Amino acid sequence: MPDPHPFVPSARGKRAYRGISARVAENIRPKRIYDPPSEDDGYRVLSTRYWPRGVPKSAVSEYTTKTAPSRALLREFKHEGLRWEDYVPRYLEEMAQPDAMTEIARFAKLAESKKLTLMCVCEDQRRCHRSLLNGLILQAAEER
Protein backbone atom coordinates (compact mmCIF):
# COMPACT_ATOMS: atom_id res chain seq x y z
CA MET A 1 0.00 0.00 0.00
CA PRO A 2 1.47 3.41 -0.94
CA ASP A 3 2.40 5.75 1.86
CA PRO A 4 -0.60 8.10 2.33
CA HIS A 5 1.85 10.80 3.44
CA PRO A 6 4.55 11.09 0.75
CA PHE A 7 6.06 14.12 2.43
CA VAL A 8 8.58 14.05 5.25
CA PRO A 9 9.85 17.15 7.03
CA SER A 10 13.31 18.33 6.15
CA ALA A 11 15.83 20.26 8.15
CA ARG A 12 15.21 23.45 6.16
CA GLY A 13 11.45 23.45 6.64
CA LYS A 14 10.79 22.44 3.05
CA ARG A 15 9.01 19.32 1.95
CA ALA A 16 11.10 16.30 1.11
CA TYR A 17 9.76 13.41 -0.95
CA ARG A 18 10.25 9.66 -0.76
CA GLY A 19 10.81 7.05 -3.45
CA ILE A 20 9.87 7.85 -7.02
CA SER A 21 8.48 11.20 -5.92
CA ALA A 22 11.96 12.23 -4.78
CA ARG A 23 13.42 11.55 -8.22
CA VAL A 24 10.52 13.30 -9.95
CA ALA A 25 10.79 16.29 -7.58
CA GLU A 26 14.50 16.62 -8.40
CA ASN A 27 13.81 16.43 -12.13
CA ILE A 28 11.08 19.09 -12.33
CA ARG A 29 12.12 22.71 -12.67
CA PRO A 30 9.69 25.62 -12.90
CA LYS A 31 10.79 28.46 -15.14
CA ARG A 32 9.43 31.48 -16.93
CA ILE A 33 9.41 31.15 -20.73
CA TYR A 34 11.16 34.51 -21.06
CA ASP A 35 14.13 33.33 -18.96
CA PRO A 36 17.07 32.25 -21.10
CA PRO A 37 17.27 28.51 -21.79
CA SER A 38 20.04 26.52 -20.13
CA GLU A 39 21.57 23.08 -20.61
CA ASP A 40 19.99 21.98 -17.31
CA ASP A 41 16.46 22.52 -18.65
CA GLY A 42 16.12 19.12 -20.27
CA TYR A 43 12.64 18.65 -21.79
CA ARG A 44 11.01 22.10 -21.92
CA VAL A 45 7.20 22.11 -21.57
CA LEU A 46 5.23 25.30 -22.09
CA SER A 47 1.83 25.13 -20.42
CA THR A 48 -0.21 28.18 -21.42
CA ARG A 49 -3.55 28.88 -22.99
CA TYR A 50 -2.06 31.45 -25.39
CA TRP A 51 1.27 31.33 -27.20
CA PRO A 52 3.51 34.04 -25.66
CA ARG A 53 4.61 36.98 -27.78
CA GLY A 54 8.09 36.97 -29.20
CA VAL A 55 8.83 33.35 -28.33
CA PRO A 56 9.91 31.11 -31.22
CA LYS A 57 8.45 27.60 -31.37
CA SER A 58 12.00 26.25 -31.18
CA ALA A 59 12.25 27.55 -27.58
CA VAL A 60 10.21 24.62 -26.25
CA SER A 61 10.19 20.85 -26.60
CA GLU A 62 6.42 20.68 -26.19
CA TYR A 63 3.49 23.07 -25.97
CA THR A 64 0.32 22.05 -24.15
CA THR A 65 -2.92 23.81 -23.34
CA LYS A 66 -4.41 20.81 -21.52
CA THR A 67 -2.64 21.67 -18.26
CA ALA A 68 -3.18 25.42 -18.53
CA PRO A 69 -6.11 27.23 -16.91
CA SER A 70 -9.16 27.72 -19.10
CA ARG A 71 -9.59 31.03 -20.90
CA ALA A 72 -12.48 31.95 -18.60
CA LEU A 73 -10.51 31.21 -15.42
CA LEU A 74 -7.47 33.02 -16.75
CA ARG A 75 -9.54 36.10 -17.63
CA GLU A 76 -11.14 36.18 -14.18
CA PHE A 77 -7.77 35.87 -12.47
CA LYS A 78 -5.78 38.29 -14.63
CA HIS A 79 -8.40 40.93 -15.42
CA GLU A 80 -11.41 40.61 -13.15
CA GLY A 81 -9.77 40.41 -9.73
CA LEU A 82 -10.27 36.74 -8.86
CA ARG A 83 -8.21 36.11 -5.72
CA TRP A 84 -5.48 33.44 -5.71
CA GLU A 85 -7.29 31.64 -2.89
CA ASP A 86 -10.35 31.30 -5.15
CA TYR A 87 -8.32 30.54 -8.26
CA VAL A 88 -6.51 27.51 -6.82
CA PRO A 89 -9.52 25.21 -6.23
CA ARG A 90 -10.99 26.12 -9.60
CA TYR A 91 -7.72 25.33 -11.40
CA LEU A 92 -7.43 22.03 -9.52
CA GLU A 93 -11.00 21.19 -10.51
CA GLU A 94 -10.14 21.83 -14.17
CA MET A 95 -7.11 19.55 -13.83
CA ALA A 96 -9.36 16.73 -12.60
CA GLN A 97 -10.71 16.38 -16.15
CA PRO A 98 -9.56 13.25 -18.05
CA ASP A 99 -7.49 15.11 -20.70
CA ALA A 100 -5.57 17.04 -18.05
CA MET A 101 -5.08 13.99 -15.85
CA THR A 102 -3.65 12.05 -18.79
CA GLU A 103 -1.13 14.83 -19.50
CA ILE A 104 -0.18 15.11 -15.82
CA ALA A 105 0.41 11.34 -15.58
CA ARG A 106 2.51 11.47 -18.75
CA PHE A 107 4.63 14.29 -17.32
CA ALA A 108 5.10 12.31 -14.10
CA LYS A 109 6.35 9.31 -16.07
CA LEU A 110 8.61 11.52 -18.16
CA ALA A 111 10.09 13.19 -15.06
CA GLU A 112 11.07 9.82 -13.62
CA SER A 113 13.86 9.53 -16.18
CA LYS A 114 14.70 13.04 -17.39
CA LYS A 115 14.75 16.71 -16.43
CA LEU A 116 11.46 18.46 -17.10
CA THR A 117 11.16 22.25 -17.13
CA LEU A 118 7.62 23.54 -16.63
CA MET A 119 7.17 26.97 -18.16
CA CYS A 120 4.59 29.70 -18.55
CA VAL A 121 4.61 33.50 -18.80
CA CYS A 122 3.86 34.43 -15.16
CA GLU A 123 6.55 36.39 -13.34
CA ASP A 124 5.61 35.25 -9.83
CA GLN A 125 5.91 31.48 -9.61
CA ARG A 126 4.11 31.41 -6.25
CA ARG A 127 0.93 32.73 -7.90
CA CYS A 128 1.18 30.74 -11.10
CA HIS A 129 -0.45 27.53 -12.23
CA ARG A 130 2.96 25.97 -12.88
CA SER A 131 3.52 25.70 -9.12
CA LEU A 132 0.18 23.90 -8.80
CA LEU A 133 0.96 21.75 -11.83
CA ASN A 134 4.27 20.78 -10.26
CA GLY A 135 2.39 19.51 -7.20
CA LEU A 136 -0.08 17.59 -9.35
CA ILE A 137 2.76 15.90 -11.22
CA LEU A 138 4.40 14.89 -7.94
CA GLN A 139 1.08 13.54 -6.70
CA ALA A 140 0.64 11.54 -9.92
CA ALA A 141 4.16 10.13 -9.55
CA GLU A 142 3.40 8.99 -6.02
CA GLU A 143 0.18 7.28 -7.14
CA ARG A 144 1.97 5.28 -9.85
N, C-alpha and C positions, 0 to 999 in steps of 0.2 A: 504494500500500500504506500503511495507517495506521501511524503512528509506534508501535512497540511499547512505547515509554517516554513516555507522555503527560505525565510530570512533569518539570519542570526546576527546579533549585535556585533559591531566591530569596535575596535579601540578608539576610532576617530568619530564615533557617533553616526557613521553612515551605515547603510545596509550592506551586508555581505551575503552572498548567495552560495548555495551548496550544489554539488554535482554538476549536471549539464547546465543548469542555470548560471553557474559561476563562469563557465567557458563562454556562454552566450553573452553574459553581462560584460565580460572583457572584450568581446569582439564587436559590440555595438558602440558606435560613436555618433552622438548628435552633432550636427553642424549646420550652419547657415549656408545656403547655396551661393551667396555672394562672397563667402570666405574663399581664399585661394585653395585649390586642391593640393593635397600632399600625397606622398607615396604611402603613408599609413592609412589612407582612406579605404583602400580595398574596393569592395563593391559599393558604388555610390547610388543610393536610392532617393529620388526626389518624390516626396509625397505632398502634392498640392492640388488644389482644385483648378487653378489657373497656371499656365506656364509663365514663369517670371520674365520680366523684361530684360533684354540684353544678355540673356544666358543662352549660349549655343547648346544644341542638343548633345554635342559631344562632351559636355561637362558632366554628364551623368551616365551611369550604367543602365539605369532603369527609371522610368517615370510611371507613377501610379496615382490614380485619383481615388482608388477604392479604399485607401486608408486615410484619406484627407477628409476634413469636415465637409458636409454638404454646403452648397452655395447659400442656402437659407440660413444655416447656422453660422457660417462665416460672415454673412452680411450683418446678422444680429450682433455678433461679437465685435466686429471691426467698426461698424457704422451706427449701430442703434443702441449701444451702451449695455449689452448683455454682460453681466458680471462673470468673472472667471469661475466663481463658485457655482454659477448656474450653467455655464458652458460645459464644464467637465462631465456631469452626468449625461448630458445630451449627446456629447461626443461619444462617450462610452456606449450609450444605447445604439448609436449609429454603427459602431464597430462590432456590435453583437449580430449584425446581419451576416448571412452566409458568405457573400462575396468578400466582405472585409475579413471575416474569420479565416477564410481560406488563404488570403494574402498574408495575414499575420502568422499563421502556422507555417507558411512557406518561408517567410523571413526568419522565423525561429529555427527552422531546419538549416537554412543557409548560414545563419550565424554560428551554428555549431562547428563549422569547419573553416569559415573565413571571416575576415573583417567586413563589417557592414556599417556604412555611414548613412544615417538617416538625416535627410535634409529637407528644409522648407525655407520660406523667405523671412520668417519672424526673427526679429532681433533678440527678443528676450525668451530664451529657451524655457524658463520657468513658467511662462504663460503661453506656451505653444503646444500644439497637438503632438509634436514629435516627442516631447517628454512623456506624454500619456501613451503614445504608440510604443515607445521603448518599454514601458511597463507591461503593456499587453503582449509584446513579443516575449519578454521574460516569463510571463505567466504561461504563455503557450508552450514555451520550452520546458517548463516544469511539469506541465500536464502530459507531455509526450512520454 
